[in-house]
Amino acid sequence: MKRCPWCEGFELYRAYHDTEWGVPVREDRELFELLMLEGAQAGLSWSTVLKKRESYRQAFDGFMPEKIAAYGDKKVAELLANPGIIRNKLKVAATITNAKSYLALKNEGQSFSEFVWQFVGHTPIQNKRRSMAEVPSKTAESDAMSRALLKAGFKFVGSTICYAFMQASGMVNDHLLDCHRYTTVKRLPAV
């Protein structure tokens, strides 16, 4: 079975590629989680975060922004002592800041899903890449998303992080044309 070459190497990567990567996500909390995990990955490999994803979910209360926004010094100290996550002060602080920014958008009547999906016109971009060399690290759409998120108060949302988030959440289909998931993902409803 032909897959995108980046996922070869260990089973967890392959399972993620074969079941999640590129599948359109529309639920606000799930999108928030994905963006936070992409930010946690900055400077590291995605496999590092993927291995720790369940620990992240437990440590960050299922990525419920309402809970995260209320974290105080005691909870931050607990997180920084937790070996199940990446113990980086800036990334932990950014997750709390981002939860507050997420809630601010919500309080303004803006769904997080609507906010992030606007950068692709609410419809997945179907790329037709033949090799990994053709896959960019950022695009005009991820640049625009990054600027808007930063303006809304989010942290660790540079354009490269935003593009990885767009790939993971199905805003763009970057499965290679010869990957067994390309056509399946392309046919998924964009709802």
Short mmCIF file of the C-alpha atoms (twelve columns), coordinates in Angstrom:
data_MODEL
# 
_entry.id   MODEL 
# 
loop_
_atom_site.group_PDB 
_atom_site.id 
_atom_site.type_symbol 
_atom_site.label_atom_id 
_atom_site.label_alt_id 
_atom_site.label_comp_id 
_atom_site.label_asym_id 
_atom_site.label_seq_id 
_atom_site.Cartn_x 
_atom_site.Cartn_y 
_atom_site.Cartn_z 
_atom_site.pdbx_PDB_model_num 
ATOM 1   C CA . MET A 1   0.000   0.000  0.000  1 
ATOM 2   C CA . LYS A 2   1.466   3.330  -1.094 1 
ATOM 3   C CA . ARG A 3   1.607   6.093  1.542  1 
ATOM 4   C CA . CYS A 4   3.069   9.556  1.853  1 
ATOM 5   C CA . PRO A 5   6.733   8.856  2.711  1 
ATOM 6   C CA . TRP A 6   6.748   11.072 5.826  1 
ATOM 7   C CA . CYS A 7   4.583   8.589  7.742  1 
ATOM 8   C CA . GLU A 8   6.797   5.565  7.271  1 
ATOM 9   C CA . GLY A 9   8.980   4.607  10.183 1 
ATOM 10  C CA . PHE A 10  6.672   3.550  12.975 1 
ATOM 11  C CA . GLU A 11  3.136   2.259  13.349 1 
ATOM 12  C CA . LEU A 12  1.692   5.240  15.249 1 
ATOM 13  C CA . TYR A 13  2.676   7.542  12.368 1 
ATOM 14  C CA . ARG A 14  1.129   5.217  9.785  1 
ATOM 15  C CA . ALA A 15  -2.113  4.898  11.775 1 
ATOM 16  C CA . TYR A 16  -2.335  8.691  12.135 1 
ATOM 17  C CA . HIS A 17  -1.724  9.126  8.396  1 
ATOM 18  C CA . ASP A 18  -4.234  6.432  7.438  1 
ATOM 19  C CA . THR A 19  -7.085  7.581  9.681  1 
ATOM 20  C CA . GLU A 20  -6.722  11.243 10.673 1 
ATOM 21  C CA . TRP A 21  -4.309  13.369 8.643  1 
ATOM 22  C CA . GLY A 22  -6.135  15.426 6.054  1 
ATOM 23  C CA . VAL A 23  -9.639  14.496 7.230  1 
ATOM 24  C CA . PRO A 24  -11.726 17.691 7.522  1 
ATOM 25  C CA . VAL A 25  -12.304 18.695 11.149 1 
ATOM 26  C CA . ARG A 26  -15.043 21.231 11.870 1 
ATOM 27  C CA . GLU A 27  -15.578 20.913 15.619 1 
ATOM 28  C CA . ASP A 28  -14.224 23.922 17.544 1 
ATOM 29  C CA . ARG A 29  -12.587 22.060 20.426 1 
ATOM 30  C CA . GLU A 30  -10.950 19.491 18.139 1 
ATOM 31  C CA . LEU A 31  -9.523  22.287 15.999 1 
ATOM 32  C CA . PHE A 32  -8.243  24.043 19.117 1 
ATOM 33  C CA . GLU A 33  -6.532  20.824 20.227 1 
ATOM 34  C CA . LEU A 34  -4.907  20.338 16.832 1 
ATOM 35  C CA . LEU A 35  -3.605  23.900 16.763 1 
ATOM 36  C CA . MET A 36  -2.224  23.576 20.303 1 
ATOM 37  C CA . LEU A 37  -0.472  20.313 19.451 1 
ATOM 38  C CA . GLU A 38  1.011   21.827 16.290 1 
ATOM 39  C CA . GLY A 39  2.329   24.708 18.423 1 
ATOM 40  C CA . ALA A 40  3.787   22.245 20.931 1 
ATOM 41  C CA . GLN A 41  5.569   20.549 18.030 1 
ATOM 42  C CA . ALA A 42  7.419   23.736 16.994 1 
ATOM 43  C CA . GLY A 43  11.119  22.922 16.730 1 
ATOM 44  C CA . LEU A 44  10.508  19.213 17.278 1 
ATOM 45  C CA . SER A 45  9.206   16.308 15.236 1 
ATOM 46  C CA . TRP A 46  5.493   15.568 14.946 1 
ATOM 47  C CA . SER A 47  6.221   12.018 16.124 1 
ATOM 48  C CA . THR A 48  7.334   13.436 19.493 1 
ATOM 49  C CA . VAL A 49  3.966   15.143 19.982 1 
ATOM 50  C CA . LEU A 50  1.971   12.246 18.570 1 
ATOM 51  C CA . LYS A 51  3.547   9.889  21.128 1 
ATOM 52  C CA . LYS A 52  2.579   12.320 23.886 1 
ATOM 53  C CA . ARG A 53  -0.900  13.222 22.599 1 
ATOM 54  C CA . GLU A 54  -2.854  11.205 25.186 1 
ATOM 55  C CA . SER A 55  -0.718  12.665 27.982 1 
ATOM 56  C CA . TYR A 56  -1.416  16.134 26.591 1 
ATOM 57  C CA . ARG A 57  -5.150  15.461 26.598 1 
ATOM 58  C CA . GLN A 58  -5.025  14.394 30.229 1 
ATOM 59  C CA . ALA A 59  -2.698  17.189 31.349 1 
ATOM 60  C CA . PHE A 60  -4.719  19.903 29.571 1 
ATOM 61  C CA . ASP A 61  -8.200  18.716 30.623 1 
ATOM 62  C CA . GLY A 62  -9.167  17.391 27.204 1 
ATOM 63  C CA . PHE A 63  -8.163  20.725 25.655 1 
ATOM 64  C CA . MET A 64  -11.284 22.397 27.042 1 
ATOM 65  C CA . PRO A 65  -10.495 26.107 26.573 1 
ATOM 66  C CA . GLU A 66  -12.779 27.101 29.468 1 
ATOM 67  C CA . LYS A 67  -10.672 25.026 31.872 1 
ATOM 68  C CA . ILE A 68  -7.291  25.946 30.397 1 
ATOM 69  C CA . ALA A 69  -8.041  29.692 30.494 1 
ATOM 70  C CA . ALA A 70  -8.495  29.423 34.277 1 
ATOM 71  C CA . TYR A 71  -5.109  27.778 34.947 1 
ATOM 72  C CA . GLY A 72  -3.086  29.468 37.653 1 
ATOM 73  C CA . ASP A 73  0.483   29.183 38.923 1 
ATOM 74  C CA . LYS A 74  -0.129  25.851 40.681 1 
ATOM 75  C CA . LYS A 75  -1.428  24.197 37.503 1 
ATOM 76  C CA . VAL A 76  1.419   25.685 35.443 1 
ATOM 77  C CA . ALA A 77  3.967   24.245 37.901 1 
ATOM 78  C CA . GLU A 78  2.202   20.884 37.648 1 
ATOM 79  C CA . LEU A 79  2.367   20.996 33.842 1 
ATOM 80  C CA . LEU A 80  6.050   21.947 33.828 1 
ATOM 81  C CA . ALA A 81  6.768   18.934 36.057 1 
ATOM 82  C CA . ASN A 82  4.775   16.533 33.861 1 
ATOM 83  C CA . PRO A 83  7.112   14.249 31.841 1 
ATOM 84  C CA . GLY A 84  4.184   13.261 29.614 1 
ATOM 85  C CA . ILE A 85  4.244   16.606 27.802 1 
ATOM 86  C CA . ILE A 86  6.892   18.900 26.354 1 
ATOM 87  C CA . ARG A 87  7.851   20.954 29.391 1 
ATOM 88  C CA . ASN A 88  8.502   24.288 27.766 1 
ATOM 89  C CA . LYS A 89  7.391   27.370 29.738 1 
ATOM 90  C CA . LEU A 90  6.652   29.415 26.633 1 
ATOM 91  C CA . LYS A 91  4.555   26.670 25.034 1 
ATOM 92  C CA . VAL A 92  2.586   26.016 28.233 1 
ATOM 93  C CA . ALA A 93  1.970   29.759 28.682 1 
ATOM 94  C CA . ALA A 94  0.952   30.028 25.016 1 
ATOM 95  C CA . THR A 95  -1.660  27.286 25.449 1 
ATOM 96  C CA . ILE A 96  -3.231  29.240 28.314 1 
ATOM 97  C CA . THR A 97  -3.098  32.493 26.347 1 
ATOM 98  C CA . ASN A 98  -4.585  30.738 23.333 1 
ATOM 99  C CA . ALA A 99  -7.461  29.350 25.402 1 
ATOM 100 C CA . LYS A 100 -8.244  32.909 26.506 1 
ATOM 101 C CA . SER A 101 -8.053  34.148 22.905 1 
ATOM 102 C CA . TYR A 102 -10.288 31.283 21.760 1 
ATOM 103 C CA . LEU A 103 -12.871 32.256 24.409 1 
ATOM 104 C CA . ALA A 104 -12.629 35.917 23.396 1 
ATOM 105 C CA . LEU A 105 -13.520 34.939 19.802 1 
ATOM 106 C CA . LYS A 106 -16.396 32.830 21.107 1 
ATOM 107 C CA . ASN A 107 -17.648 35.713 23.268 1 
ATOM 108 C CA . GLU A 108 -17.662 37.896 20.144 1 
ATOM 109 C CA . GLY A 109 -19.954 35.340 18.507 1 
ATOM 110 C CA . GLN A 110 -17.192 33.852 16.331 1 
ATOM 111 C CA . SER A 111 -16.942 30.079 16.077 1 
ATOM 112 C CA . PHE A 112 -13.322 28.905 16.015 1 
ATOM 113 C CA . SER A 113 -14.157 26.614 13.121 1 
ATOM 114 C CA . GLU A 114 -15.599 29.465 11.062 1 
ATOM 115 C CA . PHE A 115 -12.611 31.618 11.967 1 
ATOM 116 C CA . VAL A 116 -9.925  29.170 10.783 1 
ATOM 117 C CA . TRP A 117 -11.816 27.680 7.826  1 
ATOM 118 C CA . GLN A 118 -12.365 31.122 6.289  1 
ATOM 119 C CA . PHE A 119 -8.770  31.054 5.024  1 
ATOM 120 C CA . VAL A 120 -9.628  28.265 2.568  1 
ATOM 121 C CA . GLY A 121 -13.070 29.580 1.707  1 
ATOM 122 C CA . HIS A 122 -14.641 26.910 3.977  1 
ATOM 123 C CA . THR A 123 -13.759 24.209 1.428  1 
ATOM 124 C CA . PRO A 124 -10.677 21.967 1.495  1 
ATOM 125 C CA . ILE A 125 -8.001  22.821 -1.052 1 
ATOM 126 C CA . GLN A 126 -7.297  19.714 -3.128 1 
ATOM 127 C CA . ASN A 127 -3.611  19.805 -3.994 1 
ATOM 128 C CA . LYS A 128 -2.104  17.481 -6.587 1 
ATOM 129 C CA . ARG A 129 1.423   16.933 -5.414 1 
ATOM 130 C CA . ARG A 130 3.572   14.153 -6.795 1 
ATOM 131 C CA . SER A 131 6.493   14.360 -4.372 1 
ATOM 132 C CA . MET A 132 7.299   15.674 -0.915 1 
ATOM 133 C CA . ALA A 133 9.568   18.239 -2.565 1 
ATOM 134 C CA . GLU A 134 6.419   19.925 -3.937 1 
ATOM 135 C CA . VAL A 135 4.834   20.327 -0.489 1 
ATOM 136 C CA . PRO A 136 5.488   23.826 0.872  1 
ATOM 137 C CA . SER A 137 6.067   24.642 4.528  1 
ATOM 138 C CA . LYS A 138 3.698   27.607 4.271  1 
ATOM 139 C CA . THR A 139 1.350   29.281 1.795  1 
ATOM 140 C CA . ALA A 140 -0.433  32.585 1.314  1 
ATOM 141 C CA . GLU A 141 -3.410  31.064 3.144  1 
ATOM 142 C CA . SER A 142 -1.324  29.993 6.137  1 
ATOM 143 C CA . ASP A 143 0.337   33.433 6.161  1 
ATOM 144 C CA . ALA A 144 -3.103  35.053 6.365  1 
ATOM 145 C CA . MET A 145 -4.277  32.644 9.066  1 
ATOM 146 C CA . SER A 146 -1.144  33.276 11.114 1 
ATOM 147 C CA . ARG A 147 -1.583  37.056 10.907 1 
ATOM 148 C CA . ALA A 148 -5.245  36.824 11.929 1 
ATOM 149 C CA . LEU A 149 -4.536  34.467 14.841 1 
ATOM 150 C CA . LEU A 150 -1.707  36.678 16.096 1 
ATOM 151 C CA . LYS A 151 -3.979  39.717 15.831 1 
ATOM 152 C CA . ALA A 152 -6.589  37.812 17.887 1 
ATOM 153 C CA . GLY A 153 -3.968  37.242 20.614 1 
ATOM 154 C CA . PHE A 154 -2.821  33.685 19.835 1 
ATOM 155 C CA . LYS A 155 0.815   32.584 20.312 1 
ATOM 156 C CA . PHE A 156 2.924   29.885 18.592 1 
ATOM 157 C CA . VAL A 157 0.880   30.296 15.420 1 
ATOM 158 C CA . GLY A 158 3.484   31.176 12.805 1 
ATOM 159 C CA . SER A 159 2.734   30.434 9.181  1 
ATOM 160 C CA . THR A 160 4.565   27.076 9.181  1 
ATOM 161 C CA . ILE A 161 2.602   25.926 12.239 1 
ATOM 162 C CA . CYS A 162 -0.612  27.134 10.597 1 
ATOM 163 C CA . TYR A 163 0.136   25.216 7.403  1 
ATOM 164 C CA . ALA A 164 0.816   21.991 9.327  1 
ATOM 165 C CA . PHE A 165 -2.476  22.630 11.162 1 
ATOM 166 C CA . MET A 166 -4.267  23.140 7.837  1 
ATOM 167 C CA . GLN A 167 -2.874  19.838 6.557  1 
ATOM 168 C CA . ALA A 168 -3.788  17.945 9.723  1 
ATOM 169 C CA . SER A 169 -7.320  19.362 9.929  1 
ATOM 170 C CA . GLY A 170 -8.172  18.722 6.293  1 
ATOM 171 C CA . MET A 171 -8.226  22.330 5.140  1 
ATOM 172 C CA . VAL A 172 -5.752  21.196 2.513  1 
ATOM 173 C CA . ASN A 173 -5.327  17.728 1.063  1 
ATOM 174 C CA . ASP A 174 -1.566  17.264 0.852  1 
ATOM 175 C CA . HIS A 175 -1.604  13.498 0.485  1 
ATOM 176 C CA . LEU A 176 0.526   12.753 -2.542 1 
ATOM 177 C CA . LEU A 177 -1.355  11.712 -5.689 1 
ATOM 178 C CA . ASP A 178 -0.066  8.140  -5.474 1 
ATOM 179 C CA . CYS A 179 -0.917  7.796  -1.766 1 
ATOM 180 C CA . HIS A 180 -3.796  5.410  -1.057 1 
ATOM 181 C CA . ARG A 181 -5.467  8.147  1.056  1 
ATOM 182 C CA . TYR A 182 -5.477  10.900 -1.585 1 
ATOM 183 C CA . THR A 183 -8.731  9.963  -3.330 1 
ATOM 184 C CA . THR A 184 -10.465 8.882  -0.111 1 
ATOM 185 C CA . VAL A 185 -9.708  12.222 1.559  1 
ATOM 186 C CA . LYS A 186 -10.645 14.123 -1.599 1 
ATOM 187 C CA . ARG A 187 -14.092 12.494 -1.588 1 
ATOM 188 C CA . LEU A 188 -14.827 13.249 2.072  1 
ATOM 189 C CA . PRO A 189 -17.661 15.719 2.637  1 
ATOM 190 C CA . ALA A 190 -16.451 19.223 3.442  1 
ATOM 191 C CA . VAL A 191 -19.226 19.834 6.003  1 
# 
